[in-house]
C-alpha cells in the first residue's frame, strides 16, 4: 500500500512569501507596489482601475474589496487566479520556487 504524502502548505506559502515581489510582478504584471501592498486590477473580472484588488507583499494575504474574494497566502492567490484547487496551486507554486512541497 502506497502512503499518500501530505503537502507542507506552510513551507510552500513561506517560500512564496519570501519571493513575493517576483511572483506578483509575474502573475499580476500591471500592478504596482505601494508601501507593503501590490495594487492591481483583478484579471478575473472587468476591473477598470487598480485599487480594489490588493496583495500584502509581506504575508501574501490578498483581497478584492469590490467582490469580497480573499485569501490568506500566495497559494490561495494562485488557486484563485489560475482556477486551481488549493493542492494543485501549492504544487505549482512549489515547482516554481524549486522546493519539495511534501512534508518530511
Beta strands, then each sheet from edge to edge (+ up, - down):
strand 1: 32-34
strand 2: 37-40
strand 3: 53-56
strand 4: 62-64
strand 5: 70-71
sheet 1: 1+ 2- 3+ 4- 5+
end
